[in-house]
Amino acid sequence: MSRVFHRSLRQSYPTAVAGEGPYIIDSDGRRYLDACGGAAVSCLGHSATEVIEAVQQQVQQLAYAHSSFFTTEPMEQLAEFLIDRAPEGLESVYFVSGGSEAVEAALKLARQYFTEIGQPQRRHLIARRQSYHGNTLGALATGGNLWRRAQFEPLLTGVSHVSPCYAYRERLTGESDDDFSTRLAKELEDEILRLGADEVMAFVAEPVVGATLGAVPPVAGYFRKVREVCDRYGVLLILDEVMCGMGRTGTLFAVEQEGISPDITTIAKGLGAGYQPIGATLVSGKIYRAIEEGSGFFQHGHTYIGHATACAAALAVQRTIEEKQLLARVRELGAGLEARLRERFGAHPHIGDIRGRGLFLGLELVRDRDTRVAFDPALKLHAVIKKAAMANGLMCYPMGGTIDGQRGDHILLAPPFILEEFHLDEVVDKLDTAIGSALKTVCGGN
């Protein structure tokens, strides 16, 4: 009996013992092609020499120094690297240990900003249905993942949720992208006015929605209209790039493709690529200056913020991505993988939508393509697909509750940036086998 409190207490896990490029190897010698990066984390695969050496060197020199006493060279260097490449207006970085902590810090920064500038009445948050922003209580309350929230609802603060930019399900028949995005922006504006135009502090959204919806990109112009609404009412725009950022969609920051800048953005996962736990909250100059010129102190903190070894690892990851021109590679590989997915599954009777950007792609499963009716949630098709994929040596990221927290199944793919062309064929072939096997298991293939 394992003494580890695993995620599932009814599941037996293979033991991972080694990594080789995009593969993880278990104690029985089985190889698994990591087509999801764990959870969109392992963007450099599992044996990046440059990063491993950077971690070893930093540990030998200085593993950790508490940030209330010292700054460190890797923390300062990583902050400079990120801000030099960040969307316009973002001027400083607050380092944490992961995505949930990054979102918590963002929420607290938003609140403290308004207290510092004499608007303490601003307390309301607006986010979107079918979003995910982390598992700490503040982040969980902000997210719109109903299944994850359900049993903790009594502990969650009230957050308003508006419609996601989920064109496959939410766009009306005959509605153009422009009309759809205008309607969603109007919904956000109406919610701000309902709560009180001077009482809303922030709107929180993922530029490309990750695990909860399965790599759903916005329609053109959506975030420009959101930015305009936020500016009209003095509401901060917080963009959560924990999953979709750090090159995953083909640009270092996903929001670059939307032509706007947020007031705060959060990153993690691909920042350190799994070689060390790290996340970060990037903050606009106006927020930084308000606190600097006010109390001069951010009332927040964790033991491991700015961890020297974690920052050294992340800096090595980001330098590797840049030096090897892997963002261009993401765009190239992403186009190749999407083309293969569309060729293999574009007419599949149970694949309703194929979507995403770069190496961040999703497939939505349906009982019927024409009506878009989902499979019965009781079948747990997503879980059966994951099990079948693992049995076939493929790691992918299927999830349920795509539509409303209960109905709907999708598969998320977020493989490492270092794949070769032949790996794309391996991903699609093994995924095809897993989907076929799962459909046969749950409904006889019909």
C-alpha positions in Angstrom: 0.0 0.0 0.0 1.3 3.4 -1.0 1.7 6.0 1.8 1.2 8.8 -0.8 -2.1 10.5 -0.8 -2.6 10.3 -4.5 -5.1 12.3 -6.6 -7.2 9.2 -7.0 -7.4 6.7 -4.2 -8.9 4.0 -6.5 -6.3 4.1 -9.2 -3.0 2.3 -9.6 -0.2 4.5 -11.1 2.8 3.4 -13.1 6.1 4.6 -11.6 7.9 7.2 -13.8 11.6 6.6 -13.5 13.1 8.5 -16.4 12.6 11.0 -19.2 14.0 11.1 -22.7 13.0 14.0 -24.9 9.2 13.9 -25.3 8.9 10.5 -23.6 8.4 9.4 -20.0 9.6 5.9 -19.1 8.1 3.8 -16.3 9.7 1.2 -14.0 8.7 -1.6 -16.4 10.5 0.1 -19.3 7.3 1.3 -21.1 7.6 4.5 -23.0 4.8 7.1 -23.1 4.8 9.9 -25.6 3.9 13.0 -23.6 1.4 14.7 -25.9 0.0 17.0 -23.2 3.2 18.1 -21.4 1.7 16.6 -18.2 -0.7 19.6 -18.0 0.9 21.8 -20.7 4.0 22.0 -18.5 6.9 20.1 -20.1 7.5 22.3 -23.1 11.1 21.2 -23.4 10.4 17.6 -22.8 12.1 15.6 -20.0 15.8 15.8 -20.6 16.8 19.3 -21.5 20.6 19.3 -20.7 20.8 23.1 -20.6 18.2 23.4 -17.9 19.5 20.5 -15.8 22.9 22.0 -15.8 21.5 25.4 -14.8 19.7 23.8 -11.8 22.8 21.9 -10.7 25.0 25.0 -10.9 22.5 27.1 -9.0 22.1 24.5 -6.2 25.8 24.3 -5.8 26.1 28.1 -5.6 22.9 29.1 -3.7 19.8 27.0 -3.5 17.5 29.4 -1.6 17.4 32.8 0.1 14.3 34.2 1.7 12.9 37.2 -0.3 12.3 39.2 2.9 16.1 39.3 3.4 17.6 39.1 -0.1 17.1 39.4 -3.8 19.1 37.0 -6.0 20.8 37.2 -9.4 18.6 34.6 -11.1 15.4 36.3 -9.8 16.5 39.7 -11.1 17.7 38.2 -14.4 14.5 36.3 -15.0 12.4 39.4 -14.2 14.4 41.4 -16.7 14.0 38.7 -19.4 10.3 38.5 -19.0 9.6 42.2 -18.8 11.8 42.9 -21.9 9.4 40.6 -23.8 6.1 41.2 -22.1 3.1 43.1 -23.5 3.4 46.9 -23.3 2.7 48.4 -19.9 3.8 45.4 -17.8 6.8 46.5 -15.8 7.4 44.2 -12.9 7.2 40.6 -11.8 6.1 38.9 -8.6 7.4 35.4 -8.5 5.5 32.5 -6.9 5.6 28.7 -7.0 2.7 27.9 -9.4 -0.4 29.0 -11.3 -2.9 29.1 -8.4 -0.5 31.2 -6.3 0.0 33.5 -9.3 -3.8 34.1 -9.6 -4.1 34.6 -5.9 -1.4 37.2 -6.0 -3.2 38.9 -9.0 -6.5 39.1 -7.1 -4.8 40.6 -4.0 -2.9 43.0 -6.1 -6.1 44.2 -7.8 -7.8 44.7 -4.4 -4.8 46.5 -2.8 -4.4 48.7 -5.9 -7.8 50.2 -5.4 -7.4 50.6 -1.7 -4.1 52.4 -2.4 -5.7 54.9 -4.9 -8.7 55.6 -2.6 -11.4 53.4 -4.2 -11.9 50.8 -1.5 -15.5 50.2 -2.7 -14.2 48.3 -5.7 -14.5 44.7 -4.5 -16.4 42.7 -7.2 -14.7 40.3 -9.6 -16.1 39.1 -12.9 -14.9 36.0 -14.7 -16.3 33.6 -17.2 -18.3 30.4 -17.1 -16.3 27.3 -18.0 -13.0 28.8 -17.0 -10.3 27.6 -14.6 -7.9 29.8 -12.6 -6.5 27.4 -10.0 -7.4 25.4 -6.9 -6.7 27.7 -4.0 -10.0 29.2 -2.6 -9.7 32.6 -4.3 -8.6 31.2 -7.6 -11.3 28.5 -7.4 -14.0 31.1 -6.7 -12.8 33.1 -9.7 -12.9 30.1 -12.0 -16.1 28.9 -13.6 -15.4 25.1 -13.5 -18.6 23.9 -11.8 -17.3 20.4 -11.1 -14.2 21.6 -9.3 -16.2 24.2 -7.4 -19.2 22.2 -6.3 -18.2 20.7 -2.9 -16.3 23.9 -1.8 -19.0 26.4 -2.7 -19.7 27.3 1.0 -16.1 28.4 1.3 -15.9 30.5 -1.9 -16.3 34.2 -2.2 -19.0 35.5 -4.6 -17.7 36.1 -8.2 -19.9 36.9 -11.1 -19.5 34.8 -14.3 -20.4 35.8 -17.8 -20.4 33.8 -21.0 -17.2 32.4 -22.4 -16.1 33.2 -26.0 -16.9 29.6 -26.9 -17.9 29.9 -30.6 -18.7 26.2 -31.1 -21.4 26.2 -28.4 -22.2 29.8 -27.7 -22.4 31.6 -31.1 -25.9 31.9 -32.4 -26.9 30.6 -35.8 -26.0 33.2 -38.4 -24.1 35.3 -35.9 -20.8 36.7 -37.3 -17.6 36.8 -35.2 -18.1 40.6 -34.9 -21.7 40.2 -33.7 -20.8 37.4 -31.3 -17.9 39.4 -29.7 -20.0 42.5 -29.5 -22.8 40.6 -27.7 -20.3 39.1 -25.2 -18.7 42.6 -24.6 -22.2 44.0 -24.0 -22.9 41.2 -21.5 -19.7 42.1 -19.6 -20.7 45.8 -19.6 -24.2 44.9 -18.4 -22.7 42.9 -15.5 -20.4 45.7 -14.5 -23.4 48.1 -14.4 -25.5 45.6 -12.5 -22.8 45.3 -9.8 -22.1 49.0 -9.8 -19.8 50.7 -12.3 -17.5 52.0 -9.5 -17.6 48.8 -7.5 -16.0 46.2 -9.9 -12.3 45.8 -9.5 -11.3 43.3 -12.3 -12.4 41.0 -15.1 -10.4 37.7 -15.3 -10.1 35.6 -18.4 -7.8 33.1 -20.1 -6.8 34.3 -23.6 -7.1 30.7 -24.8 -9.2 28.6 -22.5 -7.3 25.6 -21.3 -8.4 22.4 -19.4 -12.0 23.3 -18.8 -13.0 23.9 -22.4 -10.1 22.3 -24.3 -8.0 25.0 -26.1 -10.8 27.4 -27.1 -9.4 30.5 -28.7 -11.4 33.8 -28.8 -13.0 35.0 -32.0 -11.2 38.0 -33.7 -11.7 41.3 -31.9 -13.2 39.8 -28.7 -10.4 41.0 -26.4 -10.1 44.4 -28.0 -13.8 44.9 -27.1 -13.3 43.6 -23.6 -10.3 45.9 -23.1 -12.5 48.9 -24.2 -15.2 47.9 -21.7 -12.8 47.5 -18.8 -11.2 50.9 -19.6 -14.6 52.6 -19.8 -15.3 51.7 -16.2 -11.9 51.7 -14.7 -11.9 47.9 -14.3 -8.6 46.0 -14.3 -8.1 43.3 -17.0 -6.4 40.2 -15.5 -5.3 37.6 -18.1 -4.5 34.1 -16.9 -1.8 32.6 -19.2 -0.8 29.9 -16.7 -1.7 27.2 -19.3 -1.7 29.0 -22.6 1.3 31.3 -22.1 5.1 31.0 -22.4 5.1 30.0 -26.1 2.3 27.4 -26.0 0.2 29.2 -28.7 3.2 30.3 -30.8 4.0 33.6 -29.2 5.6 34.0 -25.8 2.5 35.6 -24.4 -0.8 34.4 -25.9 -2.3 37.9 -25.6 0.2 39.2 -28.2 -2.1 37.7 -30.8 -5.0 39.9 -29.6 -3.3 43.2 -30.0 -3.9 44.4 -26.4 -2.1 44.6 -23.1 -3.6 43.5 -19.7 -3.1 45.2 -16.4 -2.0 42.0 -14.8 -1.1 38.6 -16.3 -0.3 35.3 -14.7 2.1 32.6 -16.0 3.4 29.3 -14.7 3.6 25.8 -16.3 5.7 26.4 -19.3 7.7 29.1 -17.5 9.8 26.5 -15.7 8.8 23.6 -18.0 8.5 21.3 -15.0 12.2 21.4 -14.1 11.3 23.5 -11.0 7.9 24.7 -9.6 7.5 28.3 -10.5 4.9 30.8 -11.4 4.7 34.6 -11.8 2.4 37.6 -11.8 3.3 40.4 -14.2 2.1 43.8 -13.1 1.5 47.0 -15.0 3.5 50.1 -14.1 0.4 52.0 -12.8 -0.3 49.3 -10.3 3.3 49.1 -9.1 3.6 52.8 -8.8 0.3 53.1 -6.8 1.6 50.7 -4.2 5.2 52.2 -4.3 3.8 55.7 -3.7 1.3 54.6 -1.2 2.0 52.0 1.5 5.1 50.8 -0.2 4.3 47.2 0.8 2.4 44.4 -0.9 0.5 42.7 1.9 1.1 39.1 0.6 3.8 36.5 0.5 4.8 32.9 0.5 8.0 31.2 1.8 9.3 30.2 -1.7 8.6 33.3 -3.7 11.5 34.1 -6.0 13.2 30.8 -5.2 16.7 31.1 -6.6 16.9 27.6 -8.1 13.4 27.8 -9.6 14.3 31.1 -11.2 17.6 29.8 -12.5 15.7 26.9 -14.1 13.0 29.1 -15.6 15.6 31.5 -17.0 17.4 28.5 -18.7 14.1 27.3 -20.1 13.2 30.6 -21.6 16.7 31.2 -23.0 16.6 27.8 -24.6 13.3 28.5 -26.2 14.7 31.8 -27.6 18.1 30.6 -28.7 16.7 27.5 -30.4 13.9 29.6 -32.0 11.3 27.3 -30.6 8.4 29.7 -30.9 8.7 29.5 -34.7 8.9 25.7 -34.2 5.7 25.8 -32.2 3.9 27.5 -35.0 5.2 25.1 -37.6 4.6 21.9 -35.5 1.2 23.3 -34.4 0.1 23.7 -38.0 1.3 20.2 -38.8 -0.4 18.6 -35.9 -3.7 20.5 -36.6 -3.6 19.5 -40.2 -3.1 15.8 -39.3 -5.9 16.0 -36.7 -8.3 17.5 -39.3 -7.3 14.9 -41.9 -7.8 12.0 -39.5 -10.8 13.3 -37.5 -12.4 16.1 -39.6 -15.2 13.8 -40.7 -15.2 11.5 -37.6 -18.8 10.9 -36.5 -18.0 11.6 -32.9 -15.5 14.6 -33.2 -17.5 17.8 -33.3 -14.8 20.4 -33.2 -11.1 20.7 -33.6 -9.6 24.0 -32.3 -6.7 25.8 -30.7 -3.5 27.6 -31.5 0.1 26.5 -31.9 0.8 23.4 -29.8 -2.4 23.9 -27.8 -5.1 22.0 -29.5 -8.5 20.5 -28.5 -10.9 18.0 -29.9 -14.5 18.0 -28.6 -16.4 14.7 -28.7 -20.1 14.4 -29.5 -22.7 11.7 -29.7 -23.9 13.3 -32.9 -22.1 15.8 -35.1 -25.2 17.4 -36.6 -27.0 18.1 -33.4 -23.8 18.5 -31.3 -25.4 16.4 -28.6 -22.9 15.3 -26.0 -22.3 11.7 -24.7 -24.1 10.7 -21.5 -21.8 12.0 -18.7 -22.3 8.7 -16.9 -20.2 7.0 -19.6 -17.2 9.1 -18.5 -15.8 8.9 -22.0 -13.0 11.2 -21.3 -11.7 8.9 -18.5 -12.0 5.9 -20.7 -10.0 7.6 -23.5 -7.2 8.6 -21.0 -6.9 5.0 -19.8 -6.9 3.6 -23.4 -4.3 6.2 -24.4 -2.0 5.3 -21.6 -2.3 1.6 -22.4 -1.2 2.6 -25.9 1.8 4.6 -24.7 0.3 8.1 -25.2 -0.3 10.8 -22.6 -3.2 13.2 -23.5 -5.4 15.4 -21.4 -9.1 14.4 -21.7 -11.7 16.2 -19.5 -15.4 16.0 -18.9 -18.0 18.7 -18.2 -17.0 20.7 -21.2 -20.4 22.3 -21.8 -21.7 23.1 -18.4 -19.6 21.3 -15.8 -21.5 18.0 -16.3 -22.1 17.4 -20.0 -19.4 17.2 -22.7 -16.0 15.5 -23.3 -12.9 16.9 -24.9 -9.2 16.0 -25.3 -6.5 18.6 -24.9 -3.1 18.2 -26.6 -0.2 20.3 -25.5 3.0 18.4 -26.5 6.6 19.6 -26.0 8.0 22.2 -28.4 10.9 19.8 -29.3 8.9 17.2 -31.2 10.0 16.0 -34.6 7.6 15.5 -37.6 7.4 11.8 -37.0 6.2 12.4 -33.5 3.1 14.2 -34.9 2.1 11.0 -36.7 2.7 9.0 -33.6 0.4 11.3 -31.6 -2.4 11.1 -34.1 -2.1 7.3 -34.7 -2.1 6.5 -31.0 -4.9 9.0 -30.3 -7.0 7.4 -33.1 -6.5 4.0 -31.6 -7.4 5.3 -28.1 -10.5 7.0 -29.2 -11.7 4.0 -31.2 -11.0 1.7 -28.3 -12.8 4.0 -25.8 -15.9 4.4 -28.1 -16.1 0.6 -28.5 -15.9 0.2 -24.7 -18.6 2.7 -23.8 -21.0 2.3 -26.6 -19.9 -0.5 -28.9 -18.4 2.1 -31.4 -21.8 3.5 -32.3 
